[in-house]
Amino acid sequence: MSSKIKYRTALLRCARLLSDELNHVLSPFQINYSLWQVIYVLNEKTECTSIELAQYLNVSKPSITKRIQVLEQLNVIEHVHTEDKRQKMLRLNTEGLQLYQQCSATIDDYELGLLQDINTHDLDVSLQTLTELMRILENTSVGAQS
């Protein structure tokens, strides 16, 4: 088996394991990693539509709709009034911003503990490799071609 296929396998396995661990880390906050992704994007972008969220996270519109419904039930997001009534803009409310801060600090602590025994140079090289891989994927993905 070539090292390139082994890389793919390791990358996918690592992503799954990290996602599972983050689900565990986030469980005290009554959210999971997929909900955290929406909270994270809303914090980064301040406000955006569900279509923009789906595109950014590379997931289906129905998947985002379900996540938004759960976040509405948790009372952490709100709809923003827009001139275009067809467009529903979303943002984190005060509770959502507080939840973001708490979860972000918890995830940062988890990540620091996870990476503490890995050489800084190796982490830098790994980050450069992943960044380049993301750039290539973004430029060659089906979405980028349309």
VOVOTOR-437434 format. One record per residue (C-alpha): residue number from 1; residue in one letter; x negated, y negated, z negated. Coordinates in nm, 3 decimals, padded with zeros to 5 digits. Layout:
BEGIN
+-----+---+---------+---------+---------+
!   k ! r !      px !      py !      pz !
+-----+---+---------+---------+---------+
! NUM ! A !       X !       Y !       Z !
...
+-----+---+---------+---------+---------+
END
This chain:
BEGIN
+-----+---+---------+---------+---------+
!   k ! r !      px !      py !      pz !
+-----+---+---------+---------+---------+
!   1 ! M !  00.000 !  00.000 !  00.000 !
!   2 ! S ! -00.142 ! -00.337 !  00.101 !
!   3 ! S ! -00.217 ! -00.601 ! -00.158 !
!   4 ! K !  00.033 ! -00.833 !  00.015 !
!   5 ! I !  00.319 ! -00.588 ! -00.047 !
!   6 ! K !  00.196 ! -00.536 ! -00.402 !
!   7 ! Y !  00.202 ! -00.916 ! -00.446 !
!   8 ! R !  00.565 ! -00.931 ! -00.333 !
!   9 ! T !  00.660 ! -00.648 ! -00.566 !
!  10 ! A !  00.478 ! -00.808 ! -00.859 !
!  11 ! L !  00.630 ! -01.148 ! -00.787 !
!  12 ! L !  00.986 ! -01.011 ! -00.772 !
!  13 ! R !  00.936 ! -00.799 ! -01.084 !
!  14 ! C !  00.784 ! -01.094 ! -01.272 !
!  15 ! A !  01.076 ! -01.319 ! -01.172 !
!  16 ! R !  01.327 ! -01.060 ! -01.296 !
!  17 ! L !  01.145 ! -01.006 ! -01.626 !
!  18 ! L !  01.114 ! -01.381 ! -01.684 !
!  19 ! S !  01.482 ! -01.432 ! -01.604 !
!  20 ! D !  01.577 ! -01.160 ! -01.853 !
!  21 ! E !  01.356 ! -01.314 ! -02.121 !
!  22 ! L !  01.497 ! -01.661 ! -02.060 !
!  23 ! N !  01.848 ! -01.518 ! -02.095 !
!  24 ! H !  01.743 ! -01.394 ! -02.437 !
!  25 ! V !  01.572 ! -01.724 ! -02.531 !
!  26 ! L !  01.881 ! -01.923 ! -02.423 !
!  27 ! S !  02.141 ! -01.699 ! -02.588 !
!  28 ! P !  02.151 ! -01.901 ! -02.916 !
!  29 ! F !  02.270 ! -02.196 ! -02.705 !
!  30 ! Q !  02.554 ! -01.990 ! -02.553 !
!  31 ! I !  02.411 ! -02.017 ! -02.202 !
!  32 ! N !  02.211 ! -01.796 ! -01.970 !
!  33 ! Y !  01.940 ! -01.867 ! -01.715 !
!  34 ! S !  02.183 ! -01.927 ! -01.426 !
!  35 ! L !  02.368 ! -02.191 ! -01.630 !
!  36 ! W !  02.035 ! -02.340 ! -01.739 !
!  37 ! Q !  01.938 ! -02.383 ! -01.373 !
!  38 ! V !  02.244 ! -02.603 ! -01.314 !
!  39 ! I !  02.178 ! -02.803 ! -01.632 !
!  40 ! Y !  01.814 ! -02.846 ! -01.527 !
!  41 ! V !  01.904 ! -02.971 ! -01.178 !
!  42 ! L !  02.168 ! -03.210 ! -01.310 !
!  43 ! N !  01.913 ! -03.351 ! -01.552 !
!  44 ! E !  01.652 ! -03.390 ! -01.276 !
!  45 ! K !  01.890 ! -03.546 ! -01.021 !
!  46 ! T !  02.106 ! -03.734 ! -01.276 !
!  47 ! E !  02.415 ! -03.657 ! -01.068 !
!  48 ! C !  02.499 ! -03.451 ! -00.762 !
!  49 ! T !  02.776 ! -03.254 ! -00.593 !
!  50 ! S !  02.836 ! -02.882 ! -00.627 !
!  51 ! I !  02.729 ! -02.841 ! -00.264 !
!  52 ! E !  02.398 ! -03.010 ! -00.341 !
!  53 ! L !  02.354 ! -02.784 ! -00.644 !
!  54 ! A !  02.421 ! -02.473 ! -00.435 !
!  55 ! Q !  02.172 ! -02.584 ! -00.170 !
!  56 ! Y !  01.903 ! -02.677 ! -00.422 !
!  57 ! L !  01.937 ! -02.347 ! -00.611 !
!  58 ! N !  01.983 ! -02.149 ! -00.289 !
!  59 ! V !  02.304 ! -01.982 ! -00.412 !
!  60 ! S !  02.658 ! -01.962 ! -00.277 !
!  61 ! K !  02.919 ! -02.231 ! -00.335 !
!  62 ! P !  03.147 ! -01.983 ! -00.522 !
!  63 ! S !  02.856 ! -01.898 ! -00.752 !
!  64 ! I !  02.806 ! -02.266 ! -00.835 !
!  65 ! T !  03.181 ! -02.315 ! -00.883 !
!  66 ! K !  03.183 ! -02.039 ! -01.147 !
!  67 ! R !  02.884 ! -02.191 ! -01.324 !
!  68 ! I !  03.044 ! -02.536 ! -01.321 !
!  69 ! Q !  03.364 ! -02.394 ! -01.470 !
!  70 ! V !  03.168 ! -02.238 ! -01.757 !
!  71 ! L !  02.975 ! -02.561 ! -01.818 !
!  72 ! E !  03.303 ! -02.754 ! -01.819 !
!  73 ! Q !  03.439 ! -02.512 ! -02.081 !
!  74 ! L !  03.126 ! -02.573 ! -02.287 !
!  75 ! N !  03.193 ! -02.946 ! -02.247 !
!  76 ! V !  02.844 ! -03.033 ! -02.122 !
!  77 ! I !  02.920 ! -03.179 ! -01.777 !
!  78 ! E !  03.155 ! -03.443 ! -01.648 !
!  79 ! H !  03.289 ! -03.561 ! -01.314 !
!  80 ! V !  03.177 ! -03.899 ! -01.189 !
!  81 ! H !  03.423 ! -04.128 ! -01.012 !
!  82 ! T !  03.332 ! -04.180 ! -00.646 !
!  83 ! E !  03.490 ! -04.383 ! -00.368 !
!  84 ! D !  03.533 ! -04.063 ! -00.163 !
!  85 ! K !  03.801 ! -03.861 ! -00.344 !
!  86 ! R !  03.695 ! -03.546 ! -00.157 !
!  87 ! Q !  03.348 ! -03.560 ! -00.307 !
!  88 ! K !  03.317 ! -03.445 ! -00.670 !
!  89 ! M !  03.001 ! -03.579 ! -00.825 !
!  90 ! L !  02.880 ! -03.411 ! -01.145 !
!  91 ! R !  02.646 ! -03.512 ! -01.426 !
!  92 ! L !  02.553 ! -03.406 ! -01.776 !
!  93 ! N !  02.750 ! -03.576 ! -02.050 !
!  94 ! T !  02.602 ! -03.668 ! -02.390 !
!  95 ! E !  02.642 ! -03.310 ! -02.519 !
!  96 ! G !  02.486 ! -03.180 ! -02.196 !
!  97 ! L !  02.185 ! -03.407 ! -02.231 !
!  98 ! Q !  02.138 ! -03.290 ! -02.590 !
!  99 ! L !  02.169 ! -02.928 ! -02.479 !
! 100 ! Y !  01.912 ! -02.992 ! -02.206 !
! 101 ! Q !  01.665 ! -03.136 ! -02.459 !
! 102 ! Q !  01.709 ! -02.845 ! -02.702 !
! 103 ! C !  01.683 ! -02.576 ! -02.436 !
! 104 ! S !  01.393 ! -02.745 ! -02.260 !
! 105 ! A !  01.191 ! -02.758 ! -02.584 !
! 106 ! T !  01.273 ! -02.393 ! -02.659 !
! 107 ! I !  01.174 ! -02.281 ! -02.309 !
! 108 ! D !  00.853 ! -02.488 ! -02.324 !
! 109 ! D !  00.759 ! -02.320 ! -02.653 !
! 110 ! Y !  00.833 ! -01.977 ! -02.507 !
! 111 ! E !  00.628 ! -02.052 ! -02.195 !
! 112 ! L !  00.330 ! -02.179 ! -02.395 !
! 113 ! G !  00.332 ! -01.863 ! -02.605 !
! 114 ! L !  00.365 ! -01.645 ! -02.297 !
! 115 ! L !  00.071 ! -01.808 ! -02.119 !
! 116 ! Q ! -00.159 ! -01.876 ! -02.415 !
! 117 ! D ! -00.394 ! -01.583 ! -02.348 !
! 118 ! I ! -00.428 ! -01.646 ! -01.973 !
! 119 ! N ! -00.737 ! -01.831 ! -01.858 !
! 120 ! T ! -00.662 ! -02.192 ! -01.753 !
! 121 ! H ! -00.848 ! -02.149 ! -01.422 !
! 122 ! D ! -00.645 ! -01.837 ! -01.341 !
! 123 ! L ! -00.323 ! -02.026 ! -01.418 !
! 124 ! D ! -00.430 ! -02.312 ! -01.191 !
! 125 ! V ! -00.509 ! -02.074 ! -00.905 !
! 126 ! S ! -00.181 ! -01.891 ! -00.957 !
! 127 ! L !  00.014 ! -02.217 ! -00.954 !
! 128 ! Q ! -00.161 ! -02.327 ! -00.635 !
! 129 ! T ! -00.077 ! -01.994 ! -00.471 !
! 130 ! L !  00.288 ! -02.008 ! -00.574 !
! 131 ! T !  00.318 ! -02.372 ! -00.464 !
! 132 ! E !  00.174 ! -02.285 ! -00.123 !
! 133 ! L !  00.403 ! -01.983 ! -00.093 !
! 134 ! M !  00.707 ! -02.202 ! -00.174 !
! 135 ! R !  00.596 ! -02.457 !  00.086 !
! 136 ! I !  00.568 ! -02.184 !  00.351 !
! 137 ! L !  00.906 ! -02.037 !  00.258 !
! 138 ! E !  01.075 ! -02.379 !  00.264 !
! 139 ! N !  00.932 ! -02.449 !  00.609 !
! 140 ! T !  01.021 ! -02.111 !  00.755 !
! 141 ! S !  01.349 ! -02.027 !  00.581 !
! 142 ! V !  01.674 ! -01.992 !  00.774 !
! 143 ! G !  01.805 ! -02.306 !  00.604 !
! 144 ! A !  01.507 ! -02.511 !  00.722 !
! 145 ! Q !  01.562 ! -02.399 !  01.082 !
! 146 ! S !  01.917 ! -02.536 !  01.110 !
+-----+---+---------+---------+---------+
END
